[in-house]
Structure formats: C-alpha cells, structure tokens
Amino acid sequence: MKIFGFKLKVKEQQLRCIEEVMRTSQFVRNKCLRNWMDNKKVNKYDHYKYTAVLTAKYPFANELNSMAHPSLAEAAWSAISRFYVKSASGEDSIRQTLYILPGGETLR
C-alpha cells in the first residue's frame, strides 16, 4: 500500500465534501463487512451486488461515482481475506508483521 502525504489549502466547503465522501465510503465498506459477518455464505461477488442494494436503499451512498462501488466492495473483501490469512497462519495481528524499510532493513 502506498500512502502519499501532501498539504492542501482548501475551502471549508471542499473540506466538508471530502469528509462526506470518506464517511460514505467507510459506511459502505462497514455495511459489506457486517453483511459478511451476519451471513456466512457471502462471497466476493455478493459484495458487488450488495453495494448496488445499498445505493438503492441509502440516497447518500448513491452519490458516489460508479467506480467507487466496486472498489469499496473490493476493499471489504480484501479485509476479509486478510482476516482469513492471519487466522490460518496464527499471526498475532500487527506485532507479527514484517516491515521492510527503504534501506532493505527489516523491522519486526
């Protein structure tokens, strides 16, 4: 995962719009995760269908563009996949994760 940091000079209205999109994205992702927790036979493609159901049910979720919905469903499935991998390997969350620093050094 790449994280870019930068400073912006935004107006108050632009900042509110950015925060609203972030809240909506988290809402859709969390609803997909909750759907997976409640229904055991949910697969990756059911999340794509469920985002369509959410857009019909919640008007604010419909304001996201059409490319955002599949990416949010993919993010939810990615979180579920990481959960299964860590559960199967017996990893203890982040403490067991190996980080590789830019110089090639490893940090545990």
Phi and psi restraints in degrees (range 20) as a CNS / XPLOR table:
assign (resid 1 and name C) (resid 2 and name N)
       (resid 2 and name CA) (resid 2 and name C) 1.0 -105.4 20.0 2
assign (resid 2 and name N) (resid 2 and name CA)
       (resid 2 and name C) (resid 3 and name N) 1.0 136.7 20.0 2
assign (resid 2 and name C) (resid 3 and name N)
       (resid 3 and name CA) (resid 3 and name C) 1.0 -122.5 20.0 2
assign (resid 3 and name N) (resid 3 and name CA)
       (resid 3 and name C) (resid 4 and name N) 1.0 124.4 20.0 2
assign (resid 3 and name C) (resid 4 and name N)
       (resid 4 and name CA) (resid 4 and name C) 1.0 -106.6 20.0 2
assign (resid 4 and name N) (resid 4 and name CA)
       (resid 4 and name C) (resid 5 and name N) 1.0 133.9 20.0 2
assign (resid 4 and name C) (resid 5 and name N)
       (resid 5 and name CA) (resid 5 and name C) 1.0 -113.7 20.0 2
assign (resid 5 and name N) (resid 5 and name CA)
       (resid 5 and name C) (resid 6 and name N) 1.0 137.3 20.0 2
assign (resid 5 and name C) (resid 6 and name N)
       (resid 6 and name CA) (resid 6 and name C) 1.0 -157.3 20.0 2
assign (resid 6 and name N) (resid 6 and name CA)
       (resid 6 and name C) (resid 7 and name N) 1.0 162.5 20.0 2
assign (resid 6 and name C) (resid 7 and name N)
       (resid 7 and name CA) (resid 7 and name C) 1.0 -106.9 20.0 2
assign (resid 7 and name N) (resid 7 and name CA)
       (resid 7 and name C) (resid 8 and name N) 1.0 140.5 20.0 2
assign (resid 7 and name C) (resid 8 and name N)
       (resid 8 and name CA) (resid 8 and name C) 1.0 -126.5 20.0 2
assign (resid 8 and name N) (resid 8 and name CA)
       (resid 8 and name C) (resid 9 and name N) 1.0 149.7 20.0 2
assign (resid 8 and name C) (resid 9 and name N)
       (resid 9 and name CA) (resid 9 and name C) 1.0 -109.9 20.0 2
assign (resid 9 and name N) (resid 9 and name CA)
       (resid 9 and name C) (resid 10 and name N) 1.0 101.0 20.0 2
assign (resid 9 and name C) (resid 10 and name N)
       (resid 10 and name CA) (resid 10 and name C) 1.0 -114.9 20.0 2
assign (resid 10 and name N) (resid 10 and name CA)
       (resid 10 and name C) (resid 11 and name N) 1.0 158.1 20.0 2
assign (resid 10 and name C) (resid 11 and name N)
       (resid 11 and name CA) (resid 11 and name C) 1.0 -83.2 20.0 2
assign (resid 11 and name N) (resid 11 and name CA)
       (resid 11 and name C) (resid 12 and name N) 1.0 162.7 20.0 2
assign (resid 11 and name C) (resid 12 and name N)
       (resid 12 and name CA) (resid 12 and name C) 1.0 -59.2 20.0 2
assign (resid 12 and name N) (resid 12 and name CA)
       (resid 12 and name C) (resid 13 and name N) 1.0 -40.6 20.0 2
assign (resid 12 and name C) (resid 13 and name N)
       (resid 13 and name CA) (resid 13 and name C) 1.0 -66.5 20.0 2
assign (resid 13 and name N) (resid 13 and name CA)
       (resid 13 and name C) (resid 14 and name N) 1.0 -39.4 20.0 2
assign (resid 13 and name C) (resid 14 and name N)
       (resid 14 and name CA) (resid 14 and name C) 1.0 -64.4 20.0 2
assign (resid 14 and name N) (resid 14 and name CA)
       (resid 14 and name C) (resid 15 and name N) 1.0 -40.6 20.0 2
assign (resid 14 and name C) (resid 15 and name N)
       (resid 15 and name CA) (resid 15 and name C) 1.0 -63.4 20.0 2
assign (resid 15 and name N) (resid 15 and name CA)
       (resid 15 and name C) (resid 16 and name N) 1.0 -41.7 20.0 2
assign (resid 15 and name C) (resid 16 and name N)
       (resid 16 and name CA) (resid 16 and name C) 1.0 -63.3 20.0 2
assign (resid 16 and name N) (resid 16 and name CA)
       (resid 16 and name C) (resid 17 and name N) 1.0 -38.1 20.0 2
assign (resid 16 and name C) (resid 17 and name N)
       (resid 17 and name CA) (resid 17 and name C) 1.0 -65.7 20.0 2
assign (resid 17 and name N) (resid 17 and name CA)
       (resid 17 and name C) (resid 18 and name N) 1.0 -42.0 20.0 2
assign (resid 17 and name C) (resid 18 and name N)
       (resid 18 and name CA) (resid 18 and name C) 1.0 -63.3 20.0 2
assign (resid 18 and name N) (resid 18 and name CA)
       (resid 18 and name C) (resid 19 and name N) 1.0 -44.7 20.0 2
assign (resid 18 and name C) (resid 19 and name N)
       (resid 19 and name CA) (resid 19 and name C) 1.0 -64.3 20.0 2
assign (resid 19 and name N) (resid 19 and name CA)
       (resid 19 and name C) (resid 20 and name N) 1.0 -36.8 20.0 2
assign (resid 19 and name C) (resid 20 and name N)
       (resid 20 and name CA) (resid 20 and name C) 1.0 -65.5 20.0 2
assign (resid 20 and name N) (resid 20 and name CA)
       (resid 20 and name C) (resid 21 and name N) 1.0 -41.3 20.0 2
assign (resid 20 and name C) (resid 21 and name N)
       (resid 21 and name CA) (resid 21 and name C) 1.0 -64.8 20.0 2
assign (resid 21 and name N) (resid 21 and name CA)
       (resid 21 and name C) (resid 22 and name N) 1.0 -40.2 20.0 2
assign (resid 21 and name C) (resid 22 and name N)
       (resid 22 and name CA) (resid 22 and name C) 1.0 -65.4 20.0 2
assign (resid 22 and name N) (resid 22 and name CA)
       (resid 22 and name C) (resid 23 and name N) 1.0 -42.3 20.0 2
assign (resid 22 and name C) (resid 23 and name N)
       (resid 23 and name CA) (resid 23 and name C) 1.0 -64.6 20.0 2
assign (resid 23 and name N) (resid 23 and name CA)
       (resid 23 and name C) (resid 24 and name N) 1.0 -41.3 20.0 2
assign (resid 23 and name C) (resid 24 and name N)
       (resid 24 and name CA) (resid 24 and name C) 1.0 -64.6 20.0 2
assign (resid 24 and name N) (resid 24 and name CA)
       (resid 24 and name C) (resid 25 and name N) 1.0 -41.0 20.0 2
assign (resid 24 and name C) (resid 25 and name N)
       (resid 25 and name CA) (resid 25 and name C) 1.0 -63.2 20.0 2
assign (resid 25 and name N) (resid 25 and name CA)
       (resid 25 and name C) (resid 26 and name N) 1.0 -43.9 20.0 2
assign (resid 25 and name C) (resid 26 and name N)
       (resid 26 and name CA) (resid 26 and name C) 1.0 -64.5 20.0 2
assign (resid 26 and name N) (resid 26 and name CA)
       (resid 26 and name C) (resid 27 and name N) 1.0 -37.2 20.0 2
assign (resid 26 and name C) (resid 27 and name N)
       (resid 27 and name CA) (resid 27 and name C) 1.0 -61.7 20.0 2
assign (resid 27 and name N) (resid 27 and name CA)
       (resid 27 and name C) (resid 28 and name N) 1.0 -48.7 20.0 2
assign (resid 27 and name C) (resid 28 and name N)
       (resid 28 and name CA) (resid 28 and name C) 1.0 -64.3 20.0 2
assign (resid 28 and name N) (resid 28 and name CA)
       (resid 28 and name C) (resid 29 and name N) 1.0 -43.7 20.0 2
assign (resid 28 and name C) (resid 29 and name N)
       (resid 29 and name CA) (resid 29 and name C) 1.0 -62.8 20.0 2
assign (resid 29 and name N) (resid 29 and name CA)
       (resid 29 and name C) (resid 30 and name N) 1.0 -44.4 20.0 2
assign (resid 29 and name C) (resid 30 and name N)
       (resid 30 and name CA) (resid 30 and name C) 1.0 -66.8 20.0 2
assign (resid 30 and name N) (resid 30 and name CA)
       (resid 30 and name C) (resid 31 and name N) 1.0 -34.4 20.0 2
assign (resid 30 and name C) (resid 31 and name N)
       (resid 31 and name CA) (resid 31 and name C) 1.0 -66.5 20.0 2
assign (resid 31 and name N) (resid 31 and name CA)
       (resid 31 and name C) (resid 32 and name N) 1.0 -37.7 20.0 2
assign (resid 31 and name C) (resid 32 and name N)
       (resid 32 and name CA) (resid 32 and name C) 1.0 -64.8 20.0 2
assign (resid 32 and name N) (resid 32 and name CA)
       (resid 32 and name C) (resid 33 and name N) 1.0 -42.5 20.0 2
assign (resid 32 and name C) (resid 33 and name N)
       (resid 33 and name CA) (resid 33 and name C) 1.0 -63.7 20.0 2
assign (resid 33 and name N) (resid 33 and name CA)
       (resid 33 and name C) (resid 34 and name N) 1.0 -40.7 20.0 2
assign (resid 33 and name C) (resid 34 and name N)
       (resid 34 and name CA) (resid 34 and name C) 1.0 -65.8 20.0 2
assign (resid 34 and name N) (resid 34 and name CA)
       (resid 34 and name C) (resid 35 and name N) 1.0 -38.0 20.0 2
assign (resid 34 and name C) (resid 35 and name N)
       (resid 35 and name CA) (resid 35 and name C) 1.0 -61.9 20.0 2
assign (resid 35 and name N) (resid 35 and name CA)
       (resid 35 and name C) (resid 36 and name N) 1.0 -40.7 20.0 2
assign (resid 35 and name C) (resid 36 and name N)
       (resid 36 and name CA) (resid 36 and name C) 1.0 -66.2 20.0 2
assign (resid 36 and name N) (resid 36 and name CA)
       (resid 36 and name C) (resid 37 and name N) 1.0 -39.6 20.0 2
assign (resid 36 and name C) (resid 37 and name N)
       (resid 37 and name CA) (resid 37 and name C) 1.0 -67.2 20.0 2
assign (resid 37 and name N) (resid 37 and name CA)
       (resid 37 and name C) (resid 38 and name N) 1.0 -36.4 20.0 2
assign (resid 37 and name C) (resid 38 and name N)
       (resid 38 and name CA) (resid 38 and name C) 1.0 -80.6 20.0 2
assign (resid 38 and name N) (resid 38 and name CA)
       (resid 38 and name C) (resid 39 and name N) 1.0 -32.6 20.0 2
assign (resid 38 and name C) (resid 39 and name N)
       (resid 39 and name CA) (resid 39 and name C) 1.0 -118.2 20.0 2
assign (resid 39 and name N) (resid 39 and name CA)
       (resid 39 and name C) (resid 40 and name N) 1.0 113.9 20.0 2
assign (resid 39 and name C) (resid 40 and name N)
       (resid 40 and name CA) (resid 40 and name C) 1.0 -71.9 20.0 2
assign (resid 40 and name N) (resid 40 and name CA)
       (resid 40 and name C) (resid 41 and name N) 1.0 -25.5 20.0 2
assign (resid 40 and name C) (resid 41 and name N)
       (resid 41 and name CA) (resid 41 and name C) 1.0 -99.6 20.0 2
assign (resid 41 and name N) (resid 41 and name CA)
       (resid 41 and name C) (resid 42 and name N) 1.0 40.7 20.0 2
assign (resid 41 and name C) (resid 42 and name N)
       (resid 42 and name CA) (resid 42 and name C) 1.0 -94.8 20.0 2
assign (resid 42 and name N) (resid 42 and name CA)
       (resid 42 and name C) (resid 43 and name N) 1.0 128.6 20.0 2
assign (resid 42 and name C) (resid 43 and name N)
       (resid 43 and name CA) (resid 43 and name C) 1.0 -110.9 20.0 2
assign (resid 43 and name N) (resid 43 and name CA)
       (resid 43 and name C) (resid 44 and name N) 1.0 -175.8 20.0 2
assign (resid 43 and name C) (resid 44 and name N)
       (resid 44 and name CA) (resid 44 and name C) 1.0 -59.0 20.0 2
assign (resid 44 and name N) (resid 44 and name CA)
       (resid 44 and name C) (resid 45 and name N) 1.0 -41.5 20.0 2
assign (resid 44 and name C) (resid 45 and name N)
       (resid 45 and name CA) (resid 45 and name C) 1.0 -75.6 20.0 2
assign (resid 45 and name N) (resid 45 and name CA)
       (resid 45 and name C) (resid 46 and name N) 1.0 -22.1 20.0 2
assign (resid 45 and name C) (resid 46 and name N)
       (resid 46 and name CA) (resid 46 and name C) 1.0 -67.2 20.0 2
assign (resid 46 and name N) (resid 46 and name CA)
       (resid 46 and name C) (resid 47 and name N) 1.0 -28.0 20.0 2
assign (resid 46 and name C) (resid 47 and name N)
       (resid 47 and name CA) (resid 47 and name C) 1.0 -67.3 20.0 2
assign (resid 47 and name N) (resid 47 and name CA)
       (resid 47 and name C) (resid 48 and name N) 1.0 -37.2 20.0 2
assign (resid 47 and name C) (resid 48 and name N)
       (resid 48 and name CA) (resid 48 and name C) 1.0 -62.5 20.0 2
assign (resid 48 and name N) (resid 48 and name CA)
       (resid 48 and name C) (resid 49 and name N) 1.0 -42.3 20.0 2
assign (resid 48 and name C) (resid 49 and name N)
       (resid 49 and name CA) (resid 49 and name C) 1.0 -67.4 20.0 2
assign (resid 49 and name N) (resid 49 and name CA)
       (resid 49 and name C) (resid 50 and name N) 1.0 -37.8 20.0 2
assign (resid 49 and name C) (resid 50 and name N)
       (resid 50 and name CA) (resid 50 and name C) 1.0 -68.0 20.0 2
assign (resid 50 and name N) (resid 50 and name CA)
       (resid 50 and name C) (resid 51 and name N) 1.0 -32.8 20.0 2
assign (resid 50 and name C) (resid 51 and name N)
       (resid 51 and name CA) (resid 51 and name C) 1.0 -64.6 20.0 2
assign (resid 51 and name N) (resid 51 and name CA)
       (resid 51 and name C) (resid 52 and name N) 1.0 -32.9 20.0 2
assign (resid 51 and name C) (resid 52 and name N)
       (resid 52 and name CA) (resid 52 and name C) 1.0 -67.1 20.0 2
assign (resid 52 and name N) (resid 52 and name CA)
       (resid 52 and name C) (resid 53 and name N) 1.0 -37.4 20.0 2
assign (resid 52 and name C) (resid 53 and name N)
       (resid 53 and name CA) (resid 53 and name C) 1.0 -65.6 20.0 2
assign (resid 53 and name N) (resid 53 and name CA)
       (resid 53 and name C) (resid 54 and name N) 1.0 -40.4 20.0 2
assign (resid 53 and name C) (resid 54 and name N)
       (resid 54 and name CA) (resid 54 and name C) 1.0 -65.0 20.0 2
assign (resid 54 and name N) (resid 54 and name CA)
       (resid 54 and name C) (resid 55 and name N) 1.0 -38.0 20.0 2
assign (resid 54 and name C) (resid 55 and name N)
       (resid 55 and name CA) (resid 55 and name C) 1.0 -67.6 20.0 2
assign (resid 55 and name N) (resid 55 and name CA)
       (resid 55 and name C) (resid 56 and name N) 1.0 -31.3 20.0 2
assign (resid 55 and name C) (resid 56 and name N)
       (resid 56 and name CA) (resid 56 and name C) 1.0 -74.9 20.0 2
assign (resid 56 and name N) (resid 56 and name CA)
       (resid 56 and name C) (resid 57 and name N) 1.0 -32.5 20.0 2
assign (resid 56 and name C) (resid 57 and name N)
       (resid 57 and name CA) (resid 57 and name C) 1.0 -83.3 20.0 2
assign (resid 57 and name N) (resid 57 and name CA)
       (resid 57 and name C) (resid 58 and name N) 1.0 -37.2 20.0 2
assign (resid 57 and name C) (resid 58 and name N)
       (resid 58 and name CA) (resid 58 and name C) 1.0 -116.6 20.0 2
assign (resid 58 and name N) (resid 58 and name CA)
       (resid 58 and name C) (resid 59 and name N) 1.0 115.2 20.0 2
assign (resid 58 and name C) (resid 59 and name N)
       (resid 59 and name CA) (resid 59 and name C) 1.0 -64.1 20.0 2
assign (resid 59 and name N) (resid 59 and name CA)
       (resid 59 and name C) (resid 60 and name N) 1.0 -31.5 20.0 2
assign (resid 59 and name C) (resid 60 and name N)
       (resid 60 and name CA) (resid 60 and name C) 1.0 -70.2 20.0 2
assign (resid 60 and name N) (resid 60 and name CA)
       (resid 60 and name C) (resid 61 and name N) 1.0 -26.3 20.0 2
assign (resid 60 and name C) (resid 61 and name N)
       (resid 61 and name CA) (resid 61 and name C) 1.0 -74.3 20.0 2
assign (resid 61 and name N) (resid 61 and name CA)
       (resid 61 and name C) (resid 62 and name N) 1.0 -23.2 20.0 2
assign (resid 61 and name C) (resid 62 and name N)
       (resid 62 and name CA) (resid 62 and name C) 1.0 -75.1 20.0 2
assign (resid 62 and name N) (resid 62 and name CA)
       (resid 62 and name C) (resid 63 and name N) 1.0 -15.2 20.0 2
assign (resid 62 and name C) (resid 63 and name N)
       (resid 63 and name CA) (resid 63 and name C) 1.0 -74.8 20.0 2
assign (resid 63 and name N) (resid 63 and name CA)
       (resid 63 and name C) (resid 64 and name N) 1.0 -16.5 20.0 2
assign (resid 63 and name C) (resid 64 and name N)
       (resid 64 and name CA) (resid 64 and name C) 1.0 -69.9 20.0 2
assign (resid 64 and name N) (resid 64 and name CA)
       (resid 64 and name C) (resid 65 and name N) 1.0 151.0 20.0 2
assign (resid 64 and name C) (resid 65 and name N)
       (resid 65 and name CA) (resid 65 and name C) 1.0 -74.7 20.0 2
assign (resid 65 and name N) (resid 65 and name CA)
       (resid 65 and name C) (resid 66 and name N) 1.0 170.6 20.0 2
assign (resid 65 and name C) (resid 66 and name N)
       (resid 66 and name CA) (resid 66 and name C) 1.0 -67.9 20.0 2
assign (resid 66 and name N) (resid 66 and name CA)
       (resid 66 and name C) (resid 67 and name N) 1.0 -22.7 20.0 2
assign (resid 66 and name C) (resid 67 and name N)
       (resid 67 and name CA) (resid 67 and name C) 1.0 -81.1 20.0 2
assign (resid 67 and name N) (resid 67 and name CA)
       (resid 67 and name C) (resid 68 and name N) 1.0 -19.9 20.0 2
assign (resid 67 and name C) (resid 68 and name N)
       (resid 68 and name CA) (resid 68 and name C) 1.0 -73.7 20.0 2
assign (resid 68 and name N) (resid 68 and name CA)
       (resid 68 and name C) (resid 69 and name N) 1.0 -36.0 20.0 2
assign (resid 68 and name C) (resid 69 and name N)
       (resid 69 and name CA) (resid 69 and name C) 1.0 -62.5 20.0 2
assign (resid 69 and name N) (resid 69 and name CA)
       (resid 69 and name C) (resid 70 and name N) 1.0 -49.5 20.0 2
assign (resid 69 and name C) (resid 70 and name N)
       (resid 70 and name CA) (resid 70 and name C) 1.0 -63.2 20.0 2
assign (resid 70 and name N) (resid 70 and name CA)
       (resid 70 and name C) (resid 71 and name N) 1.0 -34.8 20.0 2
assign (resid 70 and name C) (resid 71 and name N)
       (resid 71 and name CA) (resid 71 and name C) 1.0 -70.1 20.0 2
assign (resid 71 and name N) (resid 71 and name CA)
       (resid 71 and name C) (resid 72 and name N) 1.0 -32.5 20.0 2
assign (resid 71 and name C) (resid 72 and name N)
       (resid 72 and name CA) (resid 72 and name C) 1.0 -70.3 20.0 2
assign (resid 72 and name N) (resid 72 and name CA)
       (resid 72 and name C) (resid 73 and name N) 1.0 -38.7 20.0 2
assign (resid 72 and name C) (resid 73 and name N)
       (resid 73 and name CA) (resid 73 and name C) 1.0 -65.2 20.0 2
assign (resid 73 and name N) (resid 73 and name CA)
       (resid 73 and name C) (resid 74 and name N) 1.0 -38.4 20.0 2
assign (resid 73 and name C) (resid 74 and name N)
       (resid 74 and name CA) (resid 74 and name C) 1.0 -65.7 20.0 2
assign (resid 74 and name N) (resid 74 and name CA)
       (resid 74 and name C) (resid 75 and name N) 1.0 -38.3 20.0 2
assign (resid 74 and name C) (resid 75 and name N)
       (resid 75 and name CA) (resid 75 and name C) 1.0 -65.0 20.0 2
assign (resid 75 and name N) (resid 75 and name CA)
       (resid 75 and name C) (resid 76 and name N) 1.0 -39.7 20.0 2
assign (resid 75 and name C) (resid 76 and name N)
       (resid 76 and name CA) (resid 76 and name C) 1.0 -65.8 20.0 2
assign (resid 76 and name N) (resid 76 and name CA)
       (resid 76 and name C) (resid 77 and name N) 1.0 -43.4 20.0 2
assign (resid 76 and name C) (resid 77 and name N)
       (resid 77 and name CA) (resid 77 and name C) 1.0 -67.9 20.0 2
assign (resid 77 and name N) (resid 77 and name CA)
       (resid 77 and name C) (resid 78 and name N) 1.0 -32.9 20.0 2
assign (resid 77 and name C) (resid 78 and name N)
       (resid 78 and name CA) (resid 78 and name C) 1.0 -63.4 20.0 2
assign (resid 78 and name N) (resid 78 and name CA)
       (resid 78 and name C) (resid 79 and name N) 1.0 -40.7 20.0 2
assign (resid 78 and name C) (resid 79 and name N)
       (resid 79 and name CA) (resid 79 and name C) 1.0 -64.4 20.0 2
assign (resid 79 and name N) (resid 79 and name CA)
       (resid 79 and name C) (resid 80 and name N) 1.0 -39.5 20.0 2
assign (resid 79 and name C) (resid 80 and name N)
       (resid 80 and name CA) (resid 80 and name C) 1.0 -66.7 20.0 2
assign (resid 80 and name N) (resid 80 and name CA)
       (resid 80 and name C) (resid 81 and name N) 1.0 -41.5 20.0 2
assign (resid 80 and name C) (resid 81 and name N)
       (resid 81 and name CA) (resid 81 and name C) 1.0 -62.3 20.0 2
assign (resid 81 and name N) (resid 81 and name CA)
       (resid 81 and name C) (resid 82 and name N) 1.0 -43.7 20.0 2
assign (resid 81 and name C) (resid 82 and name N)
       (resid 82 and name CA) (resid 82 and name C) 1.0 -60.9 20.0 2
assign (resid 82 and name N) (resid 82 and name CA)
       (resid 82 and name C) (resid 83 and name N) 1.0 -37.9 20.0 2
assign (resid 82 and name C) (resid 83 and name N)
       (resid 83 and name CA) (resid 83 and name C) 1.0 -61.4 20.0 2
assign (resid 83 and name N) (resid 83 and name CA)
       (resid 83 and name C) (resid 84 and name N) 1.0 -45.9 20.0 2
assign (resid 83 and name C) (resid 84 and name N)
       (resid 84 and name CA) (resid 84 and name C) 1.0 -65.4 20.0 2
assign (resid 84 and name N) (resid 84 and name CA)
       (resid 84 and name C) (resid 85 and name N) 1.0 -41.2 20.0 2
assign (resid 84 and name C) (resid 85 and name N)
       (resid 85 and name CA) (resid 85 and name C) 1.0 -64.3 20.0 2
assign (resid 85 and name N) (resid 85 and name CA)
       (resid 85 and name C) (resid 86 and name N) 1.0 -45.6 20.0 2
assign (resid 85 and name C) (resid 86 and name N)
       (resid 86 and name CA) (resid 86 and name C) 1.0 -68.7 20.0 2
assign (resid 86 and name N) (resid 86 and name CA)
       (resid 86 and name C) (resid 87 and name N) 1.0 -34.3 20.0 2
assign (resid 86 and name C) (resid 87 and name N)
       (resid 87 and name CA) (resid 87 and name C) 1.0 -68.2 20.0 2
assign (resid 87 and name N) (resid 87 and name CA)
       (resid 87 and name C) (resid 88 and name N) 1.0 -40.3 20.0 2
assign (resid 87 and name C) (resid 88 and name N)
       (resid 88 and name CA) (resid 88 and name C) 1.0 -71.1 20.0 2
assign (resid 88 and name N) (resid 88 and name CA)
       (resid 88 and name C) (resid 89 and name N) 1.0 -34.9 20.0 2
assign (resid 88 and name C) (resid 89 and name N)
       (resid 89 and name CA) (resid 89 and name C) 1.0 -88.5 20.0 2
assign (resid 89 and name N) (resid 89 and name CA)
       (resid 89 and name C) (resid 90 and name N) 1.0 -8.9 20.0 2
assign (resid 89 and name C) (resid 90 and name N)
       (resid 90 and name CA) (resid 90 and name C) 1.0 76.0 20.0 2
assign (resid 90 and name N) (resid 90 and name CA)
       (resid 90 and name C) (resid 91 and name N) 1.0 19.0 20.0 2
assign (resid 90 and name C) (resid 91 and name N)
       (resid 91 and name CA) (resid 91 and name C) 1.0 -66.7 20.0 2
assign (resid 91 and name N) (resid 91 and name CA)
       (resid 91 and name C) (resid 92 and name N) 1.0 147.7 20.0 2
assign (resid 91 and name C) (resid 92 and name N)
       (resid 92 and name CA) (resid 92 and name C) 1.0 -101.8 20.0 2
assign (resid 92 and name N) (resid 92 and name CA)
       (resid 92 and name C) (resid 93 and name N) 1.0 76.5 20.0 2
assign (resid 92 and name C) (resid 93 and name N)
       (resid 93 and name CA) (resid 93 and name C) 1.0 47.5 20.0 2
assign (resid 93 and name N) (resid 93 and name CA)
       (resid 93 and name C) (resid 94 and name N) 1.0 -136.0 20.0 2
assign (resid 93 and name C) (resid 94 and name N)
       (resid 94 and name CA) (resid 94 and name C) 1.0 -74.8 20.0 2
assign (resid 94 and name N) (resid 94 and name CA)
       (resid 94 and name C) (resid 95 and name N) 1.0 -26.8 20.0 2
assign (resid 94 and name C) (resid 95 and name N)
       (resid 95 and name CA) (resid 95 and name C) 1.0 -59.9 20.0 2
assign (resid 95 and name N) (resid 95 and name CA)
       (resid 95 and name C) (resid 96 and name N) 1.0 -28.4 20.0 2
assign (resid 95 and name C) (resid 96 and name N)
       (resid 96 and name CA) (resid 96 and name C) 1.0 -91.9 20.0 2
assign (resid 96 and name N) (resid 96 and name CA)
       (resid 96 and name C) (resid 97 and name N) 1.0 -7.0 20.0 2
assign (resid 96 and name C) (resid 97 and name N)
       (resid 97 and name CA) (resid 97 and name C) 1.0 -72.8 20.0 2
assign (resid 97 and name N) (resid 97 and name CA)
       (resid 97 and name C) (resid 98 and name N) 1.0 139.2 20.0 2
assign (resid 97 and name C) (resid 98 and name N)
       (resid 98 and name CA) (resid 98 and name C) 1.0 -96.6 20.0 2
assign (resid 98 and name N) (resid 98 and name CA)
       (resid 98 and name C) (resid 99 and name N) 1.0 124.8 20.0 2
assign (resid 98 and name C) (resid 99 and name N)
       (resid 99 and name CA) (resid 99 and name C) 1.0 -105.9 20.0 2
assign (resid 99 and name N) (resid 99 and name CA)
       (resid 99 and name C) (resid 100 and name N) 1.0 134.8 20.0 2
assign (resid 99 and name C) (resid 100 and name N)
       (resid 100 and name CA) (resid 100 and name C) 1.0 -107.7 20.0 2
assign (resid 100 and name N) (resid 100 and name CA)
       (resid 100 and name C) (resid 101 and name N) 1.0 120.0 20.0 2
assign (resid 100 and name C) (resid 101 and name N)
       (resid 101 and name CA) (resid 101 and name C) 1.0 -82.2 20.0 2
assign (resid 101 and name N) (resid 101 and name CA)
       (resid 101 and name C) (resid 102 and name N) 1.0 161.9 20.0 2
assign (resid 101 and name C) (resid 102 and name N)
       (resid 102 and name CA) (resid 102 and name C) 1.0 -55.5 20.0 2
assign (resid 102 and name N) (resid 102 and name CA)
       (resid 102 and name C) (resid 103 and name N) 1.0 -32.7 20.0 2
assign (resid 102 and name C) (resid 103 and name N)
       (resid 103 and name CA) (resid 103 and name C) 1.0 -77.0 20.0 2
assign (resid 103 and name N) (resid 103 and name CA)
       (resid 103 and name C) (resid 104 and name N) 1.0 -2.2 20.0 2
assign (resid 103 and name C) (resid 104 and name N)
       (resid 104 and name CA) (resid 104 and name C) 1.0 95.5 20.0 2
assign (resid 104 and name N) (resid 104 and name CA)
       (resid 104 and name C) (resid 105 and name N) 1.0 -4.4 20.0 2
assign (resid 104 and name C) (resid 105 and name N)
       (resid 105 and name CA) (resid 105 and name C) 1.0 -73.2 20.0 2
assign (resid 105 and name N) (resid 105 and name CA)
       (resid 105 and name C) (resid 106 and name N) 1.0 153.3 20.0 2
assign (resid 105 and name C) (resid 106 and name N)
       (resid 106 and name CA) (resid 106 and name C) 1.0 -108.7 20.0 2
assign (resid 106 and name N) (resid 106 and name CA)
       (resid 106 and name C) (resid 107 and name N) 1.0 145.5 20.0 2
assign (resid 106 and name C) (resid 107 and name N)
       (resid 107 and name CA) (resid 107 and name C) 1.0 -128.2 20.0 2
assign (resid 107 and name N) (resid 107 and name CA)
       (resid 107 and name C) (resid 108 and name N) 1.0 126.7 20.0 2
